[in-house]
Structures are given as structure tokens and as C-alpha cells.
Amino acid sequence: MARIVGAIATSHTPTIGFAHDRKSPDDPVWGPIFEAYVPIRKWLGEKKPDALVLIYNDHVTSFFFDHYSAFALGIGDAYPVADEGGGARALPPVRGHAALAQHVGFSLVADEFDMSFFQDRSLDHGVLSPLSMLLPHEPDWPVPVVPLQVGVLQFPVPSALRCYKLGQALRRAIESYPEDLSVVIVATGGLSHQVHGERAGFNNTPWDMQFLELIEKDPVRLTELTQAEYARLGGMEGAEVIMWLVMRGAMSATLRKIHQTYYLPSMTGIATAIYENDAIDAGVDTVSAHRAHMGRQLAGAEALEGTYPFTLARSVKGYRLNKFLHRMIEPAHRARFLQDEAGALREAGLSSEESDMIRHRDWRALIRYGASFFMLEKLGAVVGISNLHIYAAMRGETLETFQKTRNAPGALYSVAGTDAKSVAFDDASTKASGR
């Protein structure tokens, strides 16, 4: 079983990344920032975790207001470095622990957290400011990360209590993972600061110190505060410290604090801390019960003949393929595909297997591989193949045979719009593969 070997709490202000990239540890102004992370790097070197679960908020870099989620879990293999306006930092892409992330995702949804999931999104200073101080990274990061993004910039946002309960669910998720992994929880954000309006520059060091004491000794008190109270005490943007409660919920009721620093150079109270559990591991019976709980909703689906649930694992496996097919919604992409299909496939970097399935319109193989049906109907619309042709091919039947099972045998349709090919019952261009 996986186990949580400890937790790190750290601010994630861009100041930290700026210090790492441009300043010297010997500088009297910037030196305290570097010094704060020396014990943490040493601790991580001793613990040698197999994965970090890193809780952060994106700063409207990869997550914009066209679709803004309360909780978004990264489930992919790698995450690029974000360009936040001045060019991306000179850091390698962050490795993801996809298998652990997918397990955590299933577990959190089973515990009734309505998660969203992301792949192929860049990470901004919410992750990379502290991570660049926590770990060596030349040429690559030594530890994979499971990023958990909390939407705290557009109200309503999750309450402090909800974040704490998410942490408790996160602990159950990690401890039920079947592989023997050591995991460190990293909480980022805060402390007191406000960066907008006439109150910009607000800090409250006494509150920061009280918060650090409460997060260690009495986190339940912190779950009782409203967003307005967090804003009053620590600034509107400082209210992001609720993310520390996700970490705290994942730890035991009592714990050991083995490191803590605090420094206020300018706009944000910069704090770091290390915590270790005082609890024993979860029992085998508890873990088994939780795994059964996780699998309850899909139990039996694997026995449904010809049925392939689009799970997180299938989504990750088929991501590149699905992304190519999804781009059929772009006029330029579909025009390029129709003009030179082989060239478009080659430029997309698809594997030979993925390219062959598309070229042969092998709908059944595409589904089995990890394509979403709703990508297949987009391809069908572009090349003039109706949904009904695709359904028939997946069943290994001719269209005529399949249509005999329908109430209206003459009905053909697709998601095609104004610039798509017409779909005719006897049009030779609509003959789909029956593989």
C-alpha cells in the first residue's frame, strides 16, 4: 500500500521563483528565502518519496474563466512549464505520476467530490515557484508529481471545511493505492497578502503566526472561518491558505512539526513547514473496503459485451489520438486533413498504430484503443460517414443489416454542419470499415 510519509507547506509567491532564478543565496534580502528550503531539501533527500501530491491554485494561466473548476486533478504523464507573460522559466517539464493520479481521481469521485481532470496543461508559479526550491531539477525532476488545482480566484470557491474534508478523502485515496509508494503532500499558497484594489499590500504577521499554530494544533478551528474572515485577517488573495487545509486533512489528527520559517520581504508572508504523522497505517480491512467502495459504480460493467467505459486510464492512453480528432471542430485542421490526410497524421506525431486506425476508419479498433465515440462522430462528419455507418461497423454489420434493427430504417444522420459532405444511404464514400 502507499503511505503518506509527511507533508510540506510552502508559500508559492513568484518572489520565490524570482529568487531562485536571479538572486544569490548570499544576498541579505533574498537569502532568507533560500535558507527556508535547505532543511526541506535535506528532509526530502532522506525520505526519498516516490511521488508528491501538490496542492496549488493556477493564476489564470492554464485555467481561464471560460471553464473554471473548484477541484481539478492532473492525471497525465507530464506538464509543461507555463509562460505567464514574460516567457517560460528555464525549467524541465514536470513529470506526472499518472497511475497514482488516476487512482486518486476514482477515489475522490467515489467519495462524492465532483472533480474535473486535466492533461496537457502547463503549470505556473503556483507549482513551480516552490518546486524549483524543493528539488534539484537538472536535467530532470527526480520525483513525479500529482497536481491538484483548487479554484480560489472566482467566487464561489470551496469552503475551508470542504478543503479539509477533501484532504481526508485524499488520505483514503493514497493509502488505498495498491503499489508500495511513499508519498509526500505539498500544500502551497499564502500567507497574508492582497494584490488588488486600494488594500493592495495588506499584510498581517500576527495572523500569519496564529494560522501557523492553528494549522498544526487545531485545524478544525480554521475550518470554521468564512472566506470573508480569511480575507479580513489575511487579505483577499491570502485566503488561498485554505489549500493548506487539504494537506492538513490528509494528515493525522496529531502530528509533529519538524521545521518552520516565516519571512515577509515585501508583498507576501512567505512560510515553510514540514510535518510528520503521529498515526499508524490504515488496516488491511479498511483499505480493502475502500477499494470496493471505489469500484462499486463500475462493478459489472466489464462483463457487458462490446462495452468499453471511457476511464481516466483510457483517456490518458488515447489523449493524443482524441486531441487530433477533437481538432476536427477547427475549419483549418479539417481542411488540412481532407487535403493531405497522411501529412496531417504525420504532423500530429501519432503512432503508426493510431494513424492506421484513422486511415482505415477502423471504428471498432479506435474505440477499443481509447478513442471517445464523440471524437469518432466528428471524424465521420468531416469525411461524410454517418453515425449509423459507424454504429454498424462497430457491430461488424453492414449498414443495411444494422438498419433493420432500427424503427426508422431509412434515417441517416451525423453531427455534420454546413460545410460537411452530404451523407447518402448508397453513397460509396460512406462505406465504413467493418473490422
DRENMARRO-569734 format. One line per field, with one value per residue (C-alpha): residue number from 1; residue in three letters; chain; x, y, z. Coordinates in steps of 0.2 Angstrom, whole numbers, padded with zeros to 4 digits, always signed. Each point is the difference from the previous one (the first is absolute). Layout:
// DRENMARRO-569734
n: c(NUM	...)
res: c(ala	...)
chain: c(A	...)
X: c(X	...)
Y: c(Y	...)
Z: c(Z	...)
END
This chain:
// DRENMARRO-569734
n: c(1	2	3	4	5	6	7	8	9	10	11	12	13	14	15	16	17	18	19	20	21	22	23	24	25	26	27	28	29	30	31	32	33	34	35	36	37	38	39	40	41	42	43	44	45	46	47	48	49	50	51	52	53	54	55	56	57	58	59	60	61	62	63	64	65	66	67	68	69	70	71	72	73	74	75	76	77	78	79	80	81	82	83	84	85	86	87	88	89	90	91	92	93	94	95	96	97	98	99	100	101	102	103	104	105	106	107	108	109	110	111	112	113	114	115	116	117	118	119	120	121	122	123	124	125	126	127	128	129	130	131	132	133	134	135	136	137	138	139	140	141	142	143	144	145	146	147	148	149	150	151	152	153	154	155	156	157	158	159	160	161	162	163	164	165	166	167	168	169	170	171	172	173	174	175	176	177	178	179	180	181	182	183	184	185	186	187	188	189	190	191	192	193	194	195	196	197	198	199	200	201	202	203	204	205	206	207	208	209	210	211	212	213	214	215	216	217	218	219	220	221	222	223	224	225	226	227	228	229	230	231	232	233	234	235	236	237	238	239	240	241	242	243	244	245	246	247	248	249	250	251	252	253	254	255	256	257	258	259	260	261	262	263	264	265	266	267	268	269	270	271	272	273	274	275	276	277	278	279	280	281	282	283	284	285	286	287	288	289	290	291	292	293	294	295	296	297	298	299	300	301	302	303	304	305	306	307	308	309	310	311	312	313	314	315	316	317	318	319	320	321	322	323	324	325	326	327	328	329	330	331	332	333	334	335	336	337	338	339	340	341	342	343	344	345	346	347	348	349	350	351	352	353	354	355	356	357	358	359	360	361	362	363	364	365	366	367	368	369	370	371	372	373	374	375	376	377	378	379	380	381	382	383	384	385	386	387	388	389	390	391	392	393	394	395	396	397	398	399	400	401	402	403	404	405	406	407	408	409	410	411	412	413	414	415	416	417	418	419	420	421	422	423	424	425	426	427	428	429	430	431	432	433	434	435)
res: c(met	ala	arg	ile	val	gly	ala	ile	ala	thr	ser	his	thr	pro	thr	ile	gly	phe	ala	his	asp	arg	lys	ser	pro	asp	asp	pro	val	trp	gly	pro	ile	phe	glu	ala	tyr	val	pro	ile	arg	lys	trp	leu	gly	glu	lys	lys	pro	asp	ala	leu	val	leu	ile	tyr	asn	asp	his	val	thr	ser	phe	phe	phe	asp	his	tyr	ser	ala	phe	ala	leu	gly	ile	gly	asp	ala	tyr	pro	val	ala	asp	glu	gly	gly	gly	ala	arg	ala	leu	pro	pro	val	arg	gly	his	ala	ala	leu	ala	gln	his	val	gly	phe	ser	leu	val	ala	asp	glu	phe	asp	met	ser	phe	phe	gln	asp	arg	ser	leu	asp	his	gly	val	leu	ser	pro	leu	ser	met	leu	leu	pro	his	glu	pro	asp	trp	pro	val	pro	val	val	pro	leu	gln	val	gly	val	leu	gln	phe	pro	val	pro	ser	ala	leu	arg	cys	tyr	lys	leu	gly	gln	ala	leu	arg	arg	ala	ile	glu	ser	tyr	pro	glu	asp	leu	ser	val	val	ile	val	ala	thr	gly	gly	leu	ser	his	gln	val	his	gly	glu	arg	ala	gly	phe	asn	asn	thr	pro	trp	asp	met	gln	phe	leu	glu	leu	ile	glu	lys	asp	pro	val	arg	leu	thr	glu	leu	thr	gln	ala	glu	tyr	ala	arg	leu	gly	gly	met	glu	gly	ala	glu	val	ile	met	trp	leu	val	met	arg	gly	ala	met	ser	ala	thr	leu	arg	lys	ile	his	gln	thr	tyr	tyr	leu	pro	ser	met	thr	gly	ile	ala	thr	ala	ile	tyr	glu	asn	asp	ala	ile	asp	ala	gly	val	asp	thr	val	ser	ala	his	arg	ala	his	met	gly	arg	gln	leu	ala	gly	ala	glu	ala	leu	glu	gly	thr	tyr	pro	phe	thr	leu	ala	arg	ser	val	lys	gly	tyr	arg	leu	asn	lys	phe	leu	his	arg	met	ile	glu	pro	ala	his	arg	ala	arg	phe	leu	gln	asp	glu	ala	gly	ala	leu	arg	glu	ala	gly	leu	ser	ser	glu	glu	ser	asp	met	ile	arg	his	arg	asp	trp	arg	ala	leu	ile	arg	tyr	gly	ala	ser	phe	phe	met	leu	glu	lys	leu	gly	ala	val	val	gly	ile	ser	asn	leu	his	ile	tyr	ala	ala	met	arg	gly	glu	thr	leu	glu	thr	phe	gln	lys	thr	arg	asn	ala	pro	gly	ala	leu	tyr	ser	val	ala	gly	thr	asp	ala	lys	ser	val	ala	phe	asp	asp	ala	ser	thr	lys	ala	ser	gly	arg)
chain: c(A	A	A	A	A	A	A	A	A	A	A	A	A	A	A	A	A	A	A	A	A	A	A	A	A	A	A	A	A	A	A	A	A	A	A	A	A	A	A	A	A	A	A	A	A	A	A	A	A	A	A	A	A	A	A	A	A	A	A	A	A	A	A	A	A	A	A	A	A	A	A	A	A	A	A	A	A	A	A	A	A	A	A	A	A	A	A	A	A	A	A	A	A	A	A	A	A	A	A	A	A	A	A	A	A	A	A	A	A	A	A	A	A	A	A	A	A	A	A	A	A	A	A	A	A	A	A	A	A	A	A	A	A	A	A	A	A	A	A	A	A	A	A	A	A	A	A	A	A	A	A	A	A	A	A	A	A	A	A	A	A	A	A	A	A	A	A	A	A	A	A	A	A	A	A	A	A	A	A	A	A	A	A	A	A	A	A	A	A	A	A	A	A	A	A	A	A	A	A	A	A	A	A	A	A	A	A	A	A	A	A	A	A	A	A	A	A	A	A	A	A	A	A	A	A	A	A	A	A	A	A	A	A	A	A	A	A	A	A	A	A	A	A	A	A	A	A	A	A	A	A	A	A	A	A	A	A	A	A	A	A	A	A	A	A	A	A	A	A	A	A	A	A	A	A	A	A	A	A	A	A	A	A	A	A	A	A	A	A	A	A	A	A	A	A	A	A	A	A	A	A	A	A	A	A	A	A	A	A	A	A	A	A	A	A	A	A	A	A	A	A	A	A	A	A	A	A	A	A	A	A	A	A	A	A	A	A	A	A	A	A	A	A	A	A	A	A	A	A	A	A	A	A	A	A	A	A	A	A	A	A	A	A	A	A	A	A	A	A	A	A	A	A	A	A	A	A	A	A	A	A	A	A	A	A	A	A	A	A	A	A	A	A	A	A	A	A	A	A	A	A	A	A	A	A	A	A	A	A	A	A	A	A	A	A	A	A	A	A	A	A	A	A	A	A	A	A	A	A	A	A	A	A	A	A)
X: c(+0000	+0005	+0004	+0001	+0017	-0002	-0006	+0008	-0009	+0007	-0005	+0000	+0003	+0010	+0013	+0006	+0003	+0007	+0013	+0004	+0003	+0008	+0007	+0014	-0003	+0013	-0010	-0006	-0018	-0002	+0010	-0014	-0010	+0013	+0004	-0018	+0001	+0017	-0008	-0014	+0012	+0010	-0016	-0006	+0017	-0002	-0018	+0003	-0019	-0006	-0013	-0006	-0018	+0001	-0015	+0000	-0010	+0003	+0001	-0011	+0014	-0006	-0018	-0010	-0017	-0008	+0000	+0005	+0000	+0000	+0011	+0011	+0011	+0015	+0000	+0013	+0018	+0008	-0004	+0009	+0006	-0012	+0004	-0008	+0003	+0019	+0005	+0001	+0013	+0015	-0007	-0003	-0018	-0007	-0002	-0017	-0004	-0015	-0004	-0001	-0010	-0013	-0002	-0002	-0013	-0011	+0001	-0004	-0015	-0006	+0001	-0012	+0013	-0005	+0017	+0005	+0016	+0013	+0014	+0012	-0001	+0015	+0004	+0003	+0008	-0013	+0010	+0017	+0005	+0001	+0004	+0016	+0006	-0006	+0009	+0015	-0005	+0015	-0003	-0017	-0011	+0005	-0018	-0017	-0014	-0019	-0006	-0017	-0006	-0012	-0011	+0002	-0001	-0018	-0014	-0008	+0015	+0001	-0001	+0014	-0010	-0002	+0018	+0004	-0013	+0009	+0016	-0008	-0006	+0017	+0008	-0012	+0004	+0019	+0000	-0011	+0012	+0006	+0018	+0013	+0003	+0006	-0010	+0003	-0014	+0005	-0012	+0003	-0006	+0000	+0003	-0008	+0000	-0012	+0005	-0015	-0010	+0004	+0004	+0015	+0015	-0010	+0009	-0004	+0015	-0009	-0013	+0013	+0008	-0017	-0005	+0017	-0004	-0018	+0004	+0011	-0010	-0018	-0004	-0019	+0000	+0006	-0014	-0013	+0006	-0009	+0008	-0003	+0008	+0015	+0001	-0002	+0014	+0012	-0005	-0011	+0013	+0007	-0016	+0008	+0007	-0015	+0010	+0011	-0015	-0001	+0018	-0005	-0015	+0011	+0010	-0003	-0010	+0017	+0016	+0018	+0006	+0019	+0003	-0008	+0006	-0009	+0007	-0009	+0011	-0013	-0018	-0002	+0003	+0011	-0001	+0007	-0003	+0002	-0012	+0001	-0015	-0002	-0013	+0002	-0003	-0018	-0005	-0001	-0019	-0002	+0009	-0009	-0016	+0004	+0006	-0017	-0008	+0010	-0005	-0018	-0007	+0009	-0001	-0007	+0002	+0015	-0012	-0010	+0004	+0007	+0001	+0015	-0002	+0010	+0010	+0014	+0013	-0008	-0001	+0019	+0004	-0010	+0003	+0011	-0012	-0016	+0009	+0003	-0018	-0007	+0009	-0013	-0010	+0013	-0003	+0019	+0004	-0014	+0004	+0018	-0005	-0011	+0013	+0015	-0006	+0017	+0009	-0012	+0002	+0019	+0000	-0010	+0013	-0012	+0007	-0001	-0014	-0010	+0002	-0005	-0016	-0005	+0006	-0010	-0015	+0001	-0013	+0000	+0018	+0000	-0013	+0010	+0016	-0007	-0009	-0015	-0015	-0004	+0017	-0005	-0016	+0010	+0012	-0016	-0007	+0016	+0002	-0019	-0003	-0017	-0001	-0010	+0014	+0011	-0012	-0002	+0019	+0003	-0013	+0009	-0016	-0004	-0010	-0015	+0000	+0002	-0014	-0012	+0002	-0006	-0018	+0004	+0011	+0002	+0007	+0018	+0008	+0016	+0006	+0005	-0003	-0001	+0017	+0000	-0003	-0017	-0004	-0010	-0006	+0008	+0015	+0016	+0009	-0009	+0005	+0008	+0012	-0008	+0016)
Y: c(+0000	+0018	+0010	+0019	+0002	+0019	+0017	+0016	+0017	+0014	+0017	+0001	+0018	+0004	+0008	-0017	-0005	+0017	-0003	-0017	+0006	+0017	+0003	-0007	-0010	+0012	+0016	+0006	+0004	-0016	-0012	-0004	-0007	-0012	-0004	-0005	-0015	-0007	-0011	-0005	-0006	-0010	-0008	-0004	-0008	-0011	-0005	-0003	+0001	-0009	+0014	+0017	+0004	+0019	+0011	+0017	+0013	+0005	+0019	+0001	-0006	-0018	+0001	+0015	+0006	-0008	-0016	+0001	-0014	-0002	-0015	-0006	-0015	-0002	-0018	+0000	-0005	+0018	+0018	+0014	+0016	+0014	+0017	+0012	+0015	+0002	-0016	-0017	-0003	-0011	-0015	-0018	-0006	-0007	-0019	-0007	-0016	-0004	-0017	+0007	+0015	-0010	-0011	+0016	+0007	-0016	+0001	+0018	-0002	-0015	+0011	+0012	+0014	+0006	+0001	+0006	-0008	+0008	-0005	+0009	+0016	+0011	+0003	+0018	+0007	-0008	-0016	+0006	+0013	-0012	-0015	+0008	+0003	-0017	-0012	+0000	+0000	-0001	-0008	-0007	+0000	-0015	-0003	+0000	+0011	-0002	+0018	+0005	+0017	+0009	+0014	+0014	+0015	+0001	-0001	-0010	-0011	-0015	+0003	-0003	-0015	-0007	+0001	-0009	-0014	-0001	-0003	-0014	-0008	+0002	-0010	-0014	+0001	-0001	-0013	-0011	+0000	-0018	+0004	+0002	+0019	+0014	+0016	+0017	+0013	+0018	+0014	+0017	+0018	+0015	+0006	+0017	+0011	+0010	+0005	+0010	+0016	+0013	-0013	-0006	-0004	-0005	-0012	-0007	-0008	-0004	-0009	-0009	-0007	-0004	-0010	-0009	-0006	-0004	-0010	-0011	-0002	+0004	+0000	-0003	+0018	+0006	-0009	+0011	+0016	+0007	+0007	+0017	-0003	-0007	+0016	+0011	-0008	-0004	+0009	-0005	-0010	-0006	-0010	-0013	-0007	-0011	-0011	-0004	-0008	-0013	-0005	+0000	-0011	-0013	-0001	-0007	+0009	+0003	+0002	+0006	+0016	-0002	+0017	+0017	+0017	+0016	+0015	+0016	+0009	+0009	-0005	-0017	-0009	-0014	-0016	-0017	-0015	-0019	-0012	-0018	-0011	-0007	-0013	-0019	-0006	-0005	-0018	-0012	-0002	+0019	+0001	-0015	+0008	+0016	-0008	-0009	+0017	+0008	-0014	-0001	+0011	-0009	-0017	-0012	+0012	-0010	-0015	+0010	-0007	+0013	+0014	+0010	+0013	+0016	-0001	+0012	-0013	-0001	+0019	+0001	-0014	+0007	+0019	+0004	-0010	+0009	+0017	-0003	-0005	+0014	+0013	-0005	+0014	+0012	+0005	+0001	-0017	-0009	+0008	-0005	-0018	-0001	+0007	-0011	-0013	-0008	+0016	+0006	-0017	+0001	+0018	-0004	-0013	-0014	-0018	-0011	-0010	+0016	+0006	-0017	-0001	+0018	-0004	-0016	+0008	-0015	+0006	-0015	+0000	+0018	-0002	-0015	+0010	+0015	+0012	+0008	-0004	+0019	+0002	-0013	+0009	+0016	-0010	-0008	+0017	+0007	-0015	-0003	-0015	+0000	-0005	-0015	-0006	+0001	-0010	-0013	-0002	-0002	-0014	-0008	+0002	+0008	+0016	-0009	-0014	+0013	+0010	-0014	+0001	+0018	+0006	+0012	-0010	+0015	+0013	+0005	+0014	+0007	+0016	+0007	+0019	+0011	-0003	-0019	-0013	-0006	-0017	-0012	-0018	-0007	+0012	-0010	+0013	-0005	-0018	-0002	-0013	-0016	-0006)
Z: c(+0000	-0002	+0015	+0004	+0008	+0003	-0006	-0005	+0000	-0010	-0007	-0019	-0003	-0016	+0011	+0004	-0018	-0004	+0014	-0006	-0018	+0003	+0017	+0011	+0016	+0008	-0004	+0017	-0007	-0009	+0010	+0013	-0014	-0005	+0018	+0003	-0013	+0006	+0013	-0011	-0014	+0013	+0007	-0018	-0003	+0015	-0003	-0019	-0004	-0015	-0004	+0006	+0000	-0002	+0004	-0008	-0009	-0018	-0003	-0015	-0010	-0006	+0008	-0007	+0005	-0016	+0011	+0018	+0012	+0018	+0001	-0016	+0001	-0012	-0006	-0014	-0002	-0002	+0002	-0009	+0008	-0002	-0009	+0012	-0011	+0000	-0007	+0008	+0014	-0005	+0009	-0007	-0002	+0016	+0000	+0005	+0009	-0011	+0009	+0017	-0006	-0009	+0016	+0010	-0012	+0001	+0019	+0001	-0011	+0010	+0015	-0009	-0005	-0017	-0008	-0016	-0008	-0011	-0012	-0011	+0011	+0005	+0018	+0006	+0015	+0011	-0002	-0007	+0012	+0015	-0010	-0007	+0018	+0006	-0012	-0011	-0018	-0012	-0012	+0006	+0016	+0011	+0007	-0010	+0005	+0002	-0002	+0008	-0005	+0011	-0007	+0012	-0011	-0006	+0013	+0006	+0005	+0011	+0018	+0013	+0006	-0017	-0003	+0017	-0005	-0017	+0009	+0010	-0016	-0007	+0014	-0003	-0019	+0003	+0013	-0011	-0015	-0002	-0004	+0014	-0002	+0012	-0003	+0006	+0000	-0005	+0004	-0008	+0001	+0012	+0013	+0002	-0015	-0011	-0018	-0006	+0004	+0012	+0013	-0011	+0011	+0015	+0012	+0018	+0008	+0016	-0009	-0010	+0016	+0007	-0016	+0001	+0017	-0003	-0016	+0011	+0016	-0003	-0019	+0004	+0006	-0017	-0009	+0009	-0008	-0015	-0015	+0006	+0016	-0009	-0011	+0015	+0010	-0014	-0016	-0014	-0009	+0016	+0002	-0011	+0016	+0000	-0011	+0015	+0008	-0014	+0005	+0019	-0003	-0008	+0016	+0017	+0013	+0009	-0008	+0002	-0007	-0004	-0009	-0002	-0007	-0003	-0010	-0006	-0013	-0009	-0006	+0007	+0016	-0005	+0011	-0001	+0011	+0001	+0009	+0004	+0006	+0017	-0006	-0005	-0017	-0006	+0003	-0014	+0002	-0001	-0016	-0008	+0005	-0008	-0016	-0001	+0003	-0014	-0012	+0004	-0014	-0014	+0007	-0013	-0014	-0006	-0003	-0012	-0017	-0013	+0014	+0004	+0014	-0004	+0016	+0005	-0005	-0018	-0001	+0004	-0012	-0014	+0003	-0015	-0011	+0007	-0001	-0018	-0004	+0012	-0011	-0014	+0007	-0007	-0018	-0004	+0008	-0010	-0016	+0002	+0004	-0015	-0011	+0006	+0013	+0001	+0002	+0014	+0009	-0001	+0006	+0015	+0006	+0001	+0002	-0015	+0009	+0003	-0018	-0008	+0010	-0006	-0018	-0001	+0010	+0011	+0012	+0011	+0003	+0004	+0013	+0008	-0001	+0010	-0012	+0006	-0011	+0000	-0009	-0013	-0005	-0003	-0012	-0008	-0003	-0008	-0012	-0004	+0010	+0010	+0019	-0006	-0011	+0015	+0011	-0013	-0002	+0019	+0000	-0015	-0010	-0017	+0001	-0008	+0014	+0014	-0007	+0001	+0019	+0000	+0001	-0015	-0011	-0013	+0013	-0002	+0010	+0006	+0010	-0017	-0003	-0015	-0007	+0002	-0014	-0003	+0007	-0011	+0003	-0015	-0002	-0002	+0009	+0016	+0000	+0017	+0006	+0008	+0008)
END
